[in-house]
Amino acid sequence: HPTQEEASSHVASQIIARINTFRPTQNRKFILCLPTGGTPFLVYRELARRCEEGEVSFEHVITINLDEYVGLGSEHPQSYCHFMEENFFSKGKLQSPNIIFTRPFPSPSPYHTILTPSPVDIPPNQSHLLPGHPIPPNTTPEHSCASYESLITSLGGIHLLFMGIGENGHIGFNEPGSSFGGRTRVIKLDEGTRGVNARFFDDPSEIPTHALTMGIGTIREAREMIVLALGKKKAEAVRRAVEDGVNHLCPASALQLHENVRFVTDNEASQNLR
Ligand code: F6R
């Protein structure tokens, strides 16, 4: 697509088409996995707009996020919990932490009180994130990761996984070298990734060193995936993911082993493709 707007609008259309052709039952909703970061911003705006216009409803959708920083409470403006609340979900009420954070996300956050309610009509208990902070009582991050895996299994698996790609080819926070069979776990962030994400933090000492992320094995079990890449900084990662051989030093190249993946790019992100 020529522009970021057109690529993002295309992704929103794909997500809407999948939701609208899905026939929910009492026991089975549409399971949608979502990313954060700069990439999905316009997609979320477009989904919210089209939901408001009645083109799609999220009533029978369950969302599961890919990853979360360790150590940032949901009140922190850069926590992914906060990102999702601010950019996609409507304002939530507060509750105490569970093993997995399910909306309304736990937080004594002053930020939540200034958020504008979004038109997205997803019921509050149908959105899930990995708990980066605080660690829920009587548990460990590893326990939370195992519970996330169980949650995904109990929901019957992911129908559509939408994600971005890191400049180093990471997907979720699976950094280069991650096992293609990896499950949801705690991961140490690459210094390069911390540097790229520094743009979101006022104080560099606040940039987290660790994250919780779905593993590549978990990701690969989704029935369908859409990877959105925008801007020339992603051009080399897209080329390596799509045209180089499958290599664990480019985690996104693992997607070549999946039969139902689509990369959506703007012109800049595809400029290195043959
Ligand atoms: C975020 C995520 C990451 C980002 C990637 C690109 O939930 O899983 O893999 O998609 O780091 O980040 P942006 O979109 O900020 O360029």
py3Dmol code that shows the C-alpha trace and the ligand (Angstrom):
import py3Dmol

protein = """\
ATOM      1  CA  HIS A   1       0.000   0.000   0.000  1.00  0.00           C
ATOM      2  CA  PRO A   2       1.328   3.467  -0.828  1.00  0.00           C
ATOM      3  CA  THR A   3       0.799   4.980   2.608  1.00  0.00           C
ATOM      4  CA  GLN A   4       0.644   4.045   6.301  1.00  0.00           C
ATOM      5  CA  GLU A   5      -3.020   5.064   6.355  1.00  0.00           C
ATOM      6  CA  GLU A   6      -3.936   2.781   3.452  1.00  0.00           C
ATOM      7  CA  ALA A   7      -1.985  -0.170   4.858  1.00  0.00           C
ATOM      8  CA  SER A   8      -3.603   0.319   8.284  1.00  0.00           C
ATOM      9  CA  SER A   9      -7.062   0.671   6.798  1.00  0.00           C
ATOM     10  CA  HIS A  10      -6.519  -2.569   4.870  1.00  0.00           C
ATOM     11  CA  VAL A  11      -5.576  -4.381   8.085  1.00  0.00           C
ATOM     12  CA  ALA A  12      -8.661  -2.991   9.832  1.00  0.00           C
ATOM     13  CA  SER A  13     -10.803  -4.231   6.922  1.00  0.00           C
ATOM     14  CA  GLN A  14      -9.274  -7.696   7.175  1.00  0.00           C
ATOM     15  CA  ILE A  15      -9.922  -7.868  10.923  1.00  0.00           C
ATOM     16  CA  ILE A  16     -13.496  -6.669  10.462  1.00  0.00           C
ATOM     17  CA  ALA A  17     -14.116  -9.165   7.670  1.00  0.00           C
ATOM     18  CA  ARG A  18     -12.925 -12.059   9.863  1.00  0.00           C
ATOM     19  CA  ILE A  19     -15.046 -10.947  12.816  1.00  0.00           C
ATOM     20  CA  ASN A  20     -18.120 -10.428  10.650  1.00  0.00           C
ATOM     21  CA  THR A  21     -17.919 -13.807   8.937  1.00  0.00           C
ATOM     22  CA  PHE A  22     -17.352 -15.650  12.235  1.00  0.00           C
ATOM     23  CA  ARG A  23     -20.454 -17.331  13.655  1.00  0.00           C
ATOM     24  CA  PRO A  24     -20.160 -17.161  17.437  1.00  0.00           C
ATOM     25  CA  THR A  25     -21.855 -19.707  19.652  1.00  0.00           C
ATOM     26  CA  GLN A  26     -22.501 -19.580  23.363  1.00  0.00           C
ATOM     27  CA  ASN A  27     -19.181 -21.325  23.996  1.00  0.00           C
ATOM     28  CA  ARG A  28     -17.080 -19.968  21.190  1.00  0.00           C
ATOM     29  CA  LYS A  29     -16.153 -16.348  20.541  1.00  0.00           C
ATOM     30  CA  PHE A  30     -13.710 -14.842  18.048  1.00  0.00           C
ATOM     31  CA  ILE A  31     -10.241 -14.878  19.617  1.00  0.00           C
ATOM     32  CA  LEU A  32      -8.173 -11.911  18.436  1.00  0.00           C
ATOM     33  CA  CYS A  33      -4.562 -11.408  19.468  1.00  0.00           C
ATOM     34  CA  LEU A  34      -3.339  -7.804  19.481  1.00  0.00           C
ATOM     35  CA  PRO A  35      -0.061  -5.848  19.585  1.00  0.00           C
ATOM     36  CA  THR A  36       0.912  -2.459  20.938  1.00  0.00           C
ATOM     37  CA  GLY A  37       3.628  -0.031  19.802  1.00  0.00           C
ATOM     38  CA  GLY A  38       3.575   2.626  17.117  1.00  0.00           C
ATOM     39  CA  THR A  39       2.469   0.289  14.310  1.00  0.00           C
ATOM     40  CA  PRO A  40      -1.136  -0.580  15.280  1.00  0.00           C
ATOM     41  CA  PHE A  41      -2.132   2.942  16.236  1.00  0.00           C
ATOM     42  CA  LEU A  42      -4.022   3.790  13.017  1.00  0.00           C
ATOM     43  CA  VAL A  43      -5.562   0.312  12.860  1.00  0.00           C
ATOM     44  CA  TYR A  44      -7.077   0.793  16.316  1.00  0.00           C
ATOM     45  CA  ARG A  45      -8.347   4.227  15.390  1.00  0.00           C
ATOM     46  CA  GLU A  46      -9.941   2.824  12.237  1.00  0.00           C
ATOM     47  CA  LEU A  47     -11.490  -0.154  14.067  1.00  0.00           C
ATOM     48  CA  ALA A  48     -12.963   2.176  16.687  1.00  0.00           C
ATOM     49  CA  ARG A  49     -14.351   4.495  14.011  1.00  0.00           C
ATOM     50  CA  ARG A  50     -15.909   1.659  12.039  1.00  0.00           C
ATOM     51  CA  CYS A  51     -17.311   0.130  15.222  1.00  0.00           C
ATOM     52  CA  GLU A  52     -18.937   3.453  16.043  1.00  0.00           C
ATOM     53  CA  GLU A  53     -20.430   3.518  12.550  1.00  0.00           C
ATOM     54  CA  GLY A  54     -21.918   0.056  13.104  1.00  0.00           C
ATOM     55  CA  GLU A  55     -19.776  -1.815  10.592  1.00  0.00           C
ATOM     56  CA  VAL A  56     -18.443  -4.197  13.245  1.00  0.00           C
ATOM     57  CA  SER A  57     -19.195  -5.174  16.819  1.00  0.00           C
ATOM     58  CA  PHE A  58     -16.707  -6.583  19.331  1.00  0.00           C
ATOM     59  CA  GLU A  59     -19.404  -8.096  21.485  1.00  0.00           C
ATOM     60  CA  HIS A  60     -18.391 -11.637  20.522  1.00  0.00           C
ATOM     61  CA  VAL A  61     -14.663 -10.960  20.374  1.00  0.00           C
ATOM     62  CA  ILE A  62     -12.123 -11.896  23.043  1.00  0.00           C
ATOM     63  CA  THR A  63      -8.804 -10.062  22.841  1.00  0.00           C
ATOM     64  CA  ILE A  64      -5.481 -11.370  24.078  1.00  0.00           C
ATOM     65  CA  ASN A  65      -2.388  -9.187  23.975  1.00  0.00           C
ATOM     66  CA  LEU A  66       0.965 -10.445  22.775  1.00  0.00           C
ATOM     67  CA  ASP A  67       3.220  -9.027  25.443  1.00  0.00           C
ATOM     68  CA  GLU A  68       3.814  -6.654  28.342  1.00  0.00           C
ATOM     69  CA  TYR A  69       6.790  -4.984  29.981  1.00  0.00           C
ATOM     70  CA  VAL A  70       7.873  -6.315  33.355  1.00  0.00           C
ATOM     71  CA  GLY A  71       7.885  -3.708  36.102  1.00  0.00           C
ATOM     72  CA  LEU A  72       5.533  -1.086  34.688  1.00  0.00           C
ATOM     73  CA  GLY A  73       2.224  -0.860  36.511  1.00  0.00           C
ATOM     74  CA  SER A  74      -0.900  -0.392  34.449  1.00  0.00           C
ATOM     75  CA  GLU A  75      -0.927   3.243  35.559  1.00  0.00           C
ATOM     76  CA  HIS A  76       2.368   3.816  33.726  1.00  0.00           C
ATOM     77  CA  PRO A  77       1.640   5.541  30.425  1.00  0.00           C
ATOM     78  CA  GLN A  78       4.031   3.191  28.598  1.00  0.00           C
ATOM     79  CA  SER A  79       2.659  -0.051  30.004  1.00  0.00           C
ATOM     80  CA  TYR A  80       0.887  -2.015  27.320  1.00  0.00           C
ATOM     81  CA  CYS A  81      -2.087  -2.292  29.627  1.00  0.00           C
ATOM     82  CA  HIS A  82      -2.354   1.472  29.606  1.00  0.00           C
ATOM     83  CA  PHE A  83      -1.690   1.639  25.871  1.00  0.00           C
ATOM     84  CA  MET A  84      -4.605  -0.680  25.130  1.00  0.00           C
ATOM     85  CA  GLU A  85      -6.902   1.167  27.466  1.00  0.00           C
ATOM     86  CA  GLU A  86      -5.972   4.492  25.967  1.00  0.00           C
ATOM     87  CA  ASN A  87      -5.913   3.523  22.296  1.00  0.00           C
ATOM     88  CA  PHE A  88      -8.608   0.930  21.965  1.00  0.00           C
ATOM     89  CA  PHE A  89     -10.741  -0.043  24.919  1.00  0.00           C
ATOM     90  CA  SER A  90     -13.188   2.057  26.751  1.00  0.00           C
ATOM     91  CA  LYS A  91     -12.366   3.367  30.176  1.00  0.00           C
ATOM     92  CA  GLY A  92     -12.345   0.616  32.801  1.00  0.00           C
ATOM     93  CA  LYS A  93     -13.230   0.438  36.447  1.00  0.00           C
ATOM     94  CA  LEU A  94     -10.571  -0.714  38.868  1.00  0.00           C
ATOM     95  CA  GLN A  95     -10.225  -4.118  40.463  1.00  0.00           C
ATOM     96  CA  SER A  96      -7.550  -6.076  42.256  1.00  0.00           C
ATOM     97  CA  PRO A  97      -5.059  -8.137  40.285  1.00  0.00           C
ATOM     98  CA  ASN A  98      -5.791 -11.645  39.197  1.00  0.00           C
ATOM     99  CA  ILE A  99      -3.327 -14.149  37.712  1.00  0.00           C
ATOM    100  CA  ILE A 100      -3.942 -12.659  34.302  1.00  0.00           C
ATOM    101  CA  PHE A 101      -5.062  -9.095  33.972  1.00  0.00           C
ATOM    102  CA  THR A 102      -8.542  -9.074  32.543  1.00  0.00           C
ATOM    103  CA  ARG A 103     -10.320  -5.841  31.920  1.00  0.00           C
ATOM    104  CA  PRO A 104     -11.104  -3.676  33.752  1.00  0.00           C
ATOM    105  CA  PHE A 105      -7.355  -3.672  34.359  1.00  0.00           C
ATOM    106  CA  PRO A 106      -6.200  -3.235  37.946  1.00  0.00           C
ATOM    107  CA  SER A 107      -4.863   0.154  38.594  1.00  0.00           C
ATOM    108  CA  PRO A 108      -5.152   3.034  40.947  1.00  0.00           C
ATOM    109  CA  SER A 109      -4.294   5.074  37.890  1.00  0.00           C
ATOM    110  CA  PRO A 110      -4.973   8.757  37.617  1.00  0.00           C
ATOM    111  CA  TYR A 111      -4.561   8.300  33.861  1.00  0.00           C
ATOM    112  CA  HIS A 112      -7.690   6.200  33.594  1.00  0.00           C
ATOM    113  CA  THR A 113      -9.777   9.036  34.870  1.00  0.00           C
ATOM    114  CA  ILE A 114      -8.741  11.276  32.000  1.00  0.00           C
ATOM    115  CA  LEU A 115      -9.218   8.774  29.206  1.00  0.00           C
ATOM    116  CA  THR A 116     -12.064   9.335  26.806  1.00  0.00           C
ATOM    117  CA  PRO A 117     -14.339   6.305  26.544  1.00  0.00           C
ATOM    118  CA  SER A 118     -13.817   4.590  23.204  1.00  0.00           C
ATOM    119  CA  PRO A 119     -16.729   3.438  21.050  1.00  0.00           C
ATOM    120  CA  VAL A 120     -15.364  -0.126  20.967  1.00  0.00           C
ATOM    121  CA  ASP A 121     -18.150  -2.247  22.407  1.00  0.00           C
ATOM    122  CA  ILE A 122     -16.065  -5.097  23.783  1.00  0.00           C
ATOM    123  CA  PRO A 123     -17.396  -6.311  27.142  1.00  0.00           C
ATOM    124  CA  PRO A 124     -14.924  -5.501  29.949  1.00  0.00           C
ATOM    125  CA  ASN A 125     -14.159  -9.092  30.912  1.00  0.00           C
ATOM    126  CA  GLN A 126     -13.246 -10.128  27.355  1.00  0.00           C
ATOM    127  CA  SER A 127      -9.789  -8.519  27.104  1.00  0.00           C
ATOM    128  CA  HIS A 128      -6.662 -10.091  28.553  1.00  0.00           C
ATOM    129  CA  LEU A 129      -3.083  -8.983  29.086  1.00  0.00           C
ATOM    130  CA  LEU A 130      -0.061 -10.525  30.713  1.00  0.00           C
ATOM    131  CA  PRO A 131       0.465  -8.922  34.138  1.00  0.00           C
ATOM    132  CA  GLY A 132       3.765  -7.037  34.040  1.00  0.00           C
ATOM    133  CA  HIS A 133       3.366  -5.359  37.416  1.00  0.00           C
ATOM    134  CA  PRO A 134       2.451  -5.839  40.155  1.00  0.00           C
ATOM    135  CA  ILE A 135       3.046  -9.580  40.184  1.00  0.00           C
ATOM    136  CA  PRO A 136      -0.327 -10.974  41.268  1.00  0.00           C
ATOM    137  CA  PRO A 137      -0.307 -12.240  44.867  1.00  0.00           C
ATOM    138  CA  ASN A 138       0.892 -15.791  45.560  1.00  0.00           C
ATOM    139  CA  THR A 139       2.279 -16.212  42.090  1.00  0.00           C
ATOM    140  CA  THR A 140       5.356 -15.652  39.908  1.00  0.00           C
ATOM    141  CA  PRO A 141       5.781 -14.237  36.389  1.00  0.00           C
ATOM    142  CA  GLU A 142       6.401 -17.799  35.191  1.00  0.00           C
ATOM    143  CA  HIS A 143       3.118 -18.880  36.744  1.00  0.00           C
ATOM    144  CA  SER A 144       1.311 -16.016  35.009  1.00  0.00           C
ATOM    145  CA  CYS A 145       2.852 -17.076  31.688  1.00  0.00           C
ATOM    146  CA  ALA A 146       1.706 -20.676  32.185  1.00  0.00           C
ATOM    147  CA  SER A 147      -1.784 -19.407  33.067  1.00  0.00           C
ATOM    148  CA  TYR A 148      -1.836 -17.357  29.873  1.00  0.00           C
ATOM    149  CA  GLU A 149      -1.073 -20.478  27.852  1.00  0.00           C
ATOM    150  CA  SER A 150      -3.885 -22.309  29.658  1.00  0.00           C
ATOM    151  CA  LEU A 151      -6.229 -19.422  28.972  1.00  0.00           C
ATOM    152  CA  ILE A 152      -5.485 -19.531  25.233  1.00  0.00           C
ATOM    153  CA  THR A 153      -5.988 -23.300  25.189  1.00  0.00           C
ATOM    154  CA  SER A 154      -9.225 -23.071  27.153  1.00  0.00           C
ATOM    155  CA  LEU A 155     -10.524 -20.490  24.671  1.00  0.00           C
ATOM    156  CA  GLY A 156      -9.887 -22.946  21.848  1.00  0.00           C
ATOM    157  CA  GLY A 157      -6.891 -21.110  20.336  1.00  0.00           C
ATOM    158  CA  ILE A 158      -6.398 -17.854  18.479  1.00  0.00           C
ATOM    159  CA  HIS A 159      -8.370 -17.231  15.284  1.00  0.00           C
ATOM    160  CA  LEU A 160      -6.485 -14.140  14.131  1.00  0.00           C
ATOM    161  CA  LEU A 161      -3.189 -12.807  15.416  1.00  0.00           C
ATOM    162  CA  PHE A 162      -2.352  -9.253  14.383  1.00  0.00           C
ATOM    163  CA  MET A 163       1.185  -8.027  15.114  1.00  0.00           C
ATOM    164  CA  GLY A 164       4.014  -5.683  14.228  1.00  0.00           C
ATOM    165  CA  ILE A 165       7.659  -6.529  13.630  1.00  0.00           C
ATOM    166  CA  GLY A 166      10.744  -5.175  15.376  1.00  0.00           C
ATOM    167  CA  GLU A 167      13.638  -3.615  13.464  1.00  0.00           C
ATOM    168  CA  ASN A 168      15.673  -6.662  14.526  1.00  0.00           C
ATOM    169  CA  GLY A 169      12.955  -9.014  13.243  1.00  0.00           C
ATOM    170  CA  HIS A 170      11.390  -9.738  16.631  1.00  0.00           C
ATOM    171  CA  ILE A 171       7.746 -10.726  16.917  1.00  0.00           C
ATOM    172  CA  GLY A 172       6.049 -10.167  20.235  1.00  0.00           C
ATOM    173  CA  PHE A 173       9.165  -9.695  22.344  1.00  0.00           C
ATOM    174  CA  ASN A 174      10.804 -12.813  20.977  1.00  0.00           C
ATOM    175  CA  GLU A 175      14.248 -11.421  20.353  1.00  0.00           C
ATOM    176  CA  PRO A 176      16.759 -12.883  17.863  1.00  0.00           C
ATOM    177  CA  GLY A 177      17.855 -16.315  19.036  1.00  0.00           C
ATOM    178  CA  SER A 178      14.440 -17.219  20.478  1.00  0.00           C
ATOM    179  CA  SER A 179      13.338 -20.793  19.958  1.00  0.00           C
ATOM    180  CA  PHE A 180      10.685 -21.285  17.283  1.00  0.00           C
ATOM    181  CA  GLY A 181       8.939 -23.629  19.708  1.00  0.00           C
ATOM    182  CA  GLY A 182       9.016 -21.172  22.636  1.00  0.00           C
ATOM    183  CA  ARG A 183       5.971 -20.668  24.833  1.00  0.00           C
ATOM    184  CA  THR A 184       4.820 -17.622  26.805  1.00  0.00           C
ATOM    185  CA  ARG A 185       7.662 -16.582  29.102  1.00  0.00           C
ATOM    186  CA  VAL A 186       9.802 -13.885  30.671  1.00  0.00           C
ATOM    187  CA  ILE A 187      12.419 -12.537  28.268  1.00  0.00           C
ATOM    188  CA  LYS A 188      15.346 -10.168  28.646  1.00  0.00           C
ATOM    189  CA  LEU A 189      15.008  -7.358  26.127  1.00  0.00           C
ATOM    190  CA  ASP A 190      17.782  -6.736  23.610  1.00  0.00           C
ATOM    191  CA  GLU A 191      19.715  -3.543  24.188  1.00  0.00           C
ATOM    192  CA  GLY A 192      18.784  -2.626  20.599  1.00  0.00           C
ATOM    193  CA  THR A 193      15.067  -3.029  21.354  1.00  0.00           C
ATOM    194  CA  ARG A 194      15.425  -0.972  24.520  1.00  0.00           C
ATOM    195  CA  GLY A 195      17.131   1.724  22.454  1.00  0.00           C
ATOM    196  CA  VAL A 196      14.378   1.712  19.806  1.00  0.00           C
ATOM    197  CA  ASN A 197      11.686   1.913  22.487  1.00  0.00           C
ATOM    198  CA  ALA A 198      13.504   4.679  24.366  1.00  0.00           C
ATOM    199  CA  ARG A 199      11.515   7.142  22.249  1.00  0.00           C
ATOM    200  CA  PHE A 200       8.467   6.369  24.395  1.00  0.00           C
ATOM    201  CA  PHE A 201      10.168   7.124  27.738  1.00  0.00           C
ATOM    202  CA  ASP A 202      11.093  10.500  29.236  1.00  0.00           C
ATOM    203  CA  ASP A 203      13.674   8.947  31.545  1.00  0.00           C
ATOM    204  CA  PRO A 204      15.951   6.252  29.990  1.00  0.00           C
ATOM    205  CA  SER A 205      16.364   4.593  33.398  1.00  0.00           C
ATOM    206  CA  GLU A 206      12.643   3.698  33.203  1.00  0.00           C
ATOM    207  CA  ILE A 207      13.001   1.556  30.062  1.00  0.00           C
ATOM    208  CA  PRO A 208      12.256  -1.973  31.233  1.00  0.00           C
ATOM    209  CA  THR A 209      14.925  -4.667  30.940  1.00  0.00           C
ATOM    210  CA  HIS A 210      12.467  -7.575  30.765  1.00  0.00           C
ATOM    211  CA  ALA A 211       9.109  -8.392  29.252  1.00  0.00           C
ATOM    212  CA  LEU A 212       6.517 -11.137  29.260  1.00  0.00           C
ATOM    213  CA  THR A 213       5.770 -12.401  25.782  1.00  0.00           C
ATOM    214  CA  MET A 214       3.881 -15.101  23.979  1.00  0.00           C
ATOM    215  CA  GLY A 215       6.435 -17.496  22.532  1.00  0.00           C
ATOM    216  CA  ILE A 216       6.971 -18.118  18.839  1.00  0.00           C
ATOM    217  CA  GLY A 217       5.491 -21.589  19.345  1.00  0.00           C
ATOM    218  CA  THR A 218       2.380 -20.007  20.859  1.00  0.00           C
ATOM    219  CA  ILE A 219       2.176 -17.454  18.048  1.00  0.00           C
ATOM    220  CA  ARG A 220       2.544 -20.103  15.361  1.00  0.00           C
ATOM    221  CA  GLU A 221      -0.504 -21.948  16.661  1.00  0.00           C
ATOM    222  CA  ALA A 222      -2.780 -19.071  15.648  1.00  0.00           C
ATOM    223  CA  ARG A 223      -4.946 -20.048  12.694  1.00  0.00           C
ATOM    224  CA  GLU A 224      -4.207 -16.853  10.786  1.00  0.00           C
ATOM    225  CA  MET A 225      -1.728 -13.985  11.159  1.00  0.00           C
ATOM    226  CA  ILE A 226      -1.397 -10.465   9.836  1.00  0.00           C
ATOM    227  CA  VAL A 227       1.923  -8.663  10.233  1.00  0.00           C
ATOM    228  CA  LEU A 228       1.825  -4.926   9.660  1.00  0.00           C
ATOM    229  CA  ALA A 229       5.098  -3.135   8.889  1.00  0.00           C
ATOM    230  CA  LEU A 230       5.246   0.602   8.335  1.00  0.00           C
ATOM    231  CA  GLY A 231       8.125   2.893   7.440  1.00  0.00           C
ATOM    232  CA  LYS A 232      11.608   2.435   6.030  1.00  0.00           C
ATOM    233  CA  LYS A 233      13.078   1.406   9.378  1.00  0.00           C
ATOM    234  CA  LYS A 234      11.196  -1.882   8.967  1.00  0.00           C
ATOM    235  CA  ALA A 235      12.297  -2.515   5.375  1.00  0.00           C
ATOM    236  CA  GLU A 236      15.277  -4.698   6.222  1.00  0.00           C
ATOM    237  CA  ALA A 237      13.382  -6.730   8.833  1.00  0.00           C
ATOM    238  CA  VAL A 238      10.599  -7.363   6.308  1.00  0.00           C
ATOM    239  CA  ARG A 239      13.108  -8.452   3.679  1.00  0.00           C
ATOM    240  CA  ARG A 240      14.874 -10.805   6.090  1.00  0.00           C
ATOM    241  CA  ALA A 241      11.585 -12.253   7.317  1.00  0.00           C
ATOM    242  CA  VAL A 242      10.158 -12.848   3.872  1.00  0.00           C
ATOM    243  CA  GLU A 243      13.077 -13.423   1.508  1.00  0.00           C
ATOM    244  CA  ASP A 244      15.950 -14.786   3.594  1.00  0.00           C
ATOM    245  CA  GLY A 245      15.999 -18.362   4.776  1.00  0.00           C
ATOM    246  CA  VAL A 246      14.222 -19.373   7.965  1.00  0.00           C
ATOM    247  CA  ASN A 247      16.638 -18.424  10.726  1.00  0.00           C
ATOM    248  CA  HIS A 248      16.219 -18.043  14.451  1.00  0.00           C
ATOM    249  CA  LEU A 249      18.280 -14.829  14.300  1.00  0.00           C
ATOM    250  CA  CYS A 250      15.272 -13.309  12.513  1.00  0.00           C
ATOM    251  CA  PRO A 251      12.319 -14.519  14.623  1.00  0.00           C
ATOM    252  CA  ALA A 252       9.753 -13.278  12.069  1.00  0.00           C
ATOM    253  CA  SER A 253      11.206 -15.698   9.499  1.00  0.00           C
ATOM    254  CA  ALA A 254       9.510 -18.457  11.565  1.00  0.00           C
ATOM    255  CA  LEU A 255       6.284 -17.265   9.966  1.00  0.00           C
ATOM    256  CA  GLN A 256       7.423 -18.780   6.662  1.00  0.00           C
ATOM    257  CA  LEU A 257       6.589 -22.119   8.297  1.00  0.00           C
ATOM    258  CA  HIS A 258       2.941 -21.088   8.767  1.00  0.00           C
ATOM    259  CA  GLU A 259       0.425 -21.570   5.990  1.00  0.00           C
ATOM    260  CA  ASN A 260      -1.792 -18.561   6.624  1.00  0.00           C
ATOM    261  CA  VAL A 261       0.263 -15.409   7.161  1.00  0.00           C
ATOM    262  CA  ARG A 262       0.028 -12.109   5.366  1.00  0.00           C
ATOM    263  CA  PHE A 263       2.488  -9.221   5.571  1.00  0.00           C
ATOM    264  CA  VAL A 264       0.885  -5.824   4.980  1.00  0.00           C
ATOM    265  CA  THR A 265       3.270  -2.951   4.331  1.00  0.00           C
ATOM    266  CA  ASP A 266       3.432   0.597   3.129  1.00  0.00           C
ATOM    267  CA  ASN A 267       5.770   1.349   0.237  1.00  0.00           C
ATOM    268  CA  GLU A 268       8.635   2.261   2.537  1.00  0.00           C
ATOM    269  CA  ALA A 269       8.560  -0.996   4.478  1.00  0.00           C
ATOM    270  CA  SER A 270       8.560  -3.059   1.274  1.00  0.00           C
ATOM    271  CA  GLN A 271      11.288  -1.080  -0.488  1.00  0.00           C
ATOM    272  CA  ASN A 272      13.985  -3.736   0.034  1.00  0.00           C
ATOM    273  CA  LEU A 273      11.934  -6.621  -1.387  1.00  0.00           C
ATOM    274  CA  ARG A 274      13.089  -8.009  -4.714  1.00  0.00           C
TER     275      ARG A 274
END
"""
ligand_1 = """\
16
F6R
C 4.334 -4.978 20.707
C 5.114 -6.038 20.049
C 6.369 -5.688 19.324
C 6.164 -4.553 18.324
C 7.469 -4.226 17.636
C 7.336 -3.039 16.702
O 3.206 -5.525 21.318
O 4.770 -7.174 20.145
O 6.838 -6.829 18.650
O 5.207 -4.930 17.376
O 8.464 -3.939 18.577
O 7.095 -1.903 17.467
P 6.575 -0.559 16.800
O 5.199 -0.843 16.313
O 6.581 0.459 17.911
O 7.513 -0.243 15.691
"""
view = py3Dmol.view(width=600, height=400)
view.addModel(protein, "pdb")
view.setStyle({"model": 0}, {"cartoon": {"style": "trace"}})
view.addModel(ligand_1, "xyz")
view.setStyle({"model": 1}, {"stick": {}})
view.zoomTo()
view.show()
